[in-house]
Each structure stands twice: as structure tokens, then as C-alpha cells.
Amino acid sequence: MSLARWLTRWNAFWFPTTTTRALGLCRMVAVAAQLFWFFPKLSEHLNLVEKNSAFIQPQALIMALTAVVPRDLLFSETGLRSLYVVTMVAGVLALVGWWTRTALLVLAAGIWIFVAHLYSYGGVHHEAALFSILLVCLACSPSGDSFSLDALIRDRRGDGGPRVVDTASWALRLAHVLLAMTYFSTGMTKVIDGGPNWINGYTLQGYLFGDAIARGLPLGIWLARQHELCVVLSVYTLLFELFFFVSLLVPWTAPLFFISGIGFHISLYLTGGHDFFPHIVTLVMLLIATVPRWWEERQGAIAAATAGLRRRRATLPAA
Amino acid sequence: MRQALSGSSQKLVISIAIVLIIGAHAVPLALGPAWRRTWPVLLWAMYKKSRPPGPIVAYKRRILVVSARGTSEEATPQLVGLGPPAMTRRYVRPMLDGDSSAARRLLDRLNRGRADPFVTLRVESERFTLTDDGVVSEALPPIAYRPARPSTD
């Protein structure tokens, strides 16, 4: 394939011309979720600072920050409280879409610092990683061009920017690609490390039982007792993780994968206490961005099929 | 950015960023364990181990600390000031393996600035087993530590 064709395909995938409405809506969903659902807990950070005189395993971002700003200044009670307020205010501005790009960048920076700080005391978790990257990508996208005060102000002034652009999709596409990569990686490590025993039912029963007992989850304990159901769910888990990438290659399957993913994470939370809430929100955002186009395509296909049927009927001789 | 860059330059910058972000996710795979915990680019390999058919068993553990005046408290990760994985790795696992210095280190950590220091530490464990009739729980003998002198670290 020639370079020109690669570039055409690249641009068609990452930069399709579209309105900014879905992106604007996704910005609101993402910021609202970050603000009201999984905003950093200040008390948790203050407790860590109070009880640790040094980081245990400082994250790269924290090392970079403390190389410039002394630990005692930024990661003190006053420093963290100030950062918390700034991040919160930036989040509110990003939600209503006033100085959207700057507000989103400040919100993303604040969230990155808080998450990296939390993970600098010897425990790293996965749930916030992709969503934090997505926040930065939203800040670099025209996500304030719709459903925002910025857009309203521009409209009032009569100098509203173009609402149909080719940079409104890449951030969500990237989230989709990263989700596919991480699910695939998780699935492949199960296949390579776990082997066929991963779907014997006992493996999932063991994981469910351990987590449900530790976290006091009756649904998880009940599910851990259902061996056959655990075999089915093990197979489902592997299939979902290994083949989520199909939603990128066969776009009409994407909403089905997204809905499955939302159900997957909700059931993981209810049975094992795994709070991958940012993944749920990302999948909802992908649904918001995909479903209108998917529905239009389905409607188009149905209309074309109906028209074809009518034409065939019209050409048939009367009985 | 829209004003500063023309459409094609903007797309070029975004394209480079996309390639870098996707490529960064190969780093934990390529560069080994040290890079696998570098947030936000992590190795995604959760719950990868499997187990053969057999009894399904789980444990629930808690650490109780008792002060000189007899006040008892659970040493939660919040009280210790660490995340649960770090607390397990640094203190709980070594104590379960019989390392009494871990208990001493934990007490020293908890006693920083305390007027009524903790003097005794007890690890309580409960074993839960799945059976056809339900869940059977069994309390295991607690492991108690009463460090005589403070640790040096």
C-alpha cells in the first residue's frame, strides 16, 4: 500500500469530519463523573502526607515535580488543599465550558498529580490510568465548541468557530484504541500465564471468593458458589477481553461491545468490588459518540433494504 | 491551538501524540518490571494466574494493636498511612511468615508521636472454605507480637 493510501486511511480513522456535539457532550459526562463520582479524596492524601515523611515508590510525575518544587511545599497540607481547590474550580469551569481548554488542562494536571501522589506510597492501581489520558486528550480537542459557555459567548458575538471539524473524533478514538489494547493485554496474559485452567471455573471461583470475602460482598460469595456459571463467565471474560478490538475493525459491533463492557465492569464491581468506574464512563462516552452514527447507518441500511423490496415488488407481475 | 496551527499542522501534531501515547504502552512490555508500575502507562495483566480444580479457600485477616493503657484498635491501612498492597507487602506478609522485625517496625511506625504507644500487635486470621452447603468459616490461632525494644530503622 502506498504512503498516500496509508495517510488517507489514517486521516479517515482519526480525523473524520464531524460536528463537535458528541465531543462536547462527552466532555460534560467525563468532567461531571470526575467531579462528582471519583474526585480525589483530600483526607486520604492528607493522611498519607501526615504519616509518611518520604515517598515510598515515587511515581515519575512526582519525581519530576519534586525536582522543581520541594516536597514540603507542594505535598504539605496547605499545598494539597490549594491544589484541591484549584482542581475543583477548574473542573467546574470545564463542566460548564468556560475557558474550556485551559480549565480542562488544569483539571487534568490536578488529577494527574493527585493520582500519581496516591500511587507514590507503594500501591499502584489501573482504574484511573486511561481516563486521565483521556482528560488530557479532551483538553487538546475542540470539546468546548459545543455545549459550553464558550460556544454560547462566541455565538452571541457572532464569531462562532466552525462546529463541523475534523479534530472532534481523535480523542475518543484514542480512548477506544487504548481500551482495546489494555483489554487485549489483560486477556493475553490470562491465556499465556493461566493457560486452559483459566476457564476451568475454579480460577474465577477462587478470585471471586477471595475478593468477596475480603470486601464483604454477598453477591460475589453467591456467584463463587456457582461452578458452571463461573465456567461460562470465565469464557465470556476471555472472549470479551481478547476480541474487544473487533469493535475497531467492524464498527457496527462497537455499541454491542461497549454495552457488554459496561455490564462487565458493573458486575465486576458488584461481585468483586473492582471499582473501574472511569472505564464505565469511558465506555458510556464511546456509546454517546457512536450510537447516533450507528443508528443513522442502520436507518440508512433499513431504508435502502425497504426501497429495494418495494422496487422488487413493483417489478413483479401482478398475481 | 486552532489559531496557532493550520489544519494539517494540527493534525500532524495530534498524529505524533497518538503514536507516542500508543507506543508508550509498549514500554512496560519492552523494558521490564521496573517500568510496569509507572503510572499512567502500566502493564495490564490483572488476575492472570490460574488454579487447578480443588477446594476454594479465602482468608480474611486483621491486625489489632493494643496500647500500654489497654486501648485496642485495628491497624487499618488508613491508620498505618499506606495503601493496602504496600501494607501487605511491608508488614502483613512478613509477619505471617514469622518475621517479628516486621511487627516491631509496624509498631514503631504507628507509635510516632503517640502519647499512649501501642505495645502489642496481634494478627487475627479467619479461613473461609466453599462447600456444597455454603461457606464454612474457621478462626485460625492468632499470632501475637510483643516487641521488647524499638527497632533501629
Interface residues (C-beta under 8 A of the other chain):
Chain A: W10 N11 W14 F15 E44 N47 L48 E50 K51 N52 I56 Q57 Q59 A60 L61 R101 W112 V115 A116 L118 Y119 Y121 G122 G123 V124 H126 A128 A129 L130 S132 I133 C140 P142 G161 D166 T167 W170 L174 V177 L178 M181 T182 Y183 S185 T186 T189 K190 I192 D193 G194 G195 N197 W198 N200 Y202 T203 Q205 G206 Y207 F209 G210 A212 I213 A214 I221 A224 R225
Chain B: M1 R2 G7 Q10 K11 I14 S15 A17 I18 I21 I22 H25 R37 T38 W39 P40 V41 L42 L43 W44 A45 M46 Y47 K48 K49 S50 R51 P52 P53 G54 I56 V57 A58 Y59 K60 Q78 V80 G81 L82 G83 P84 P85 A86 R89 R90 R109 R112 F128 L130 G134 V135
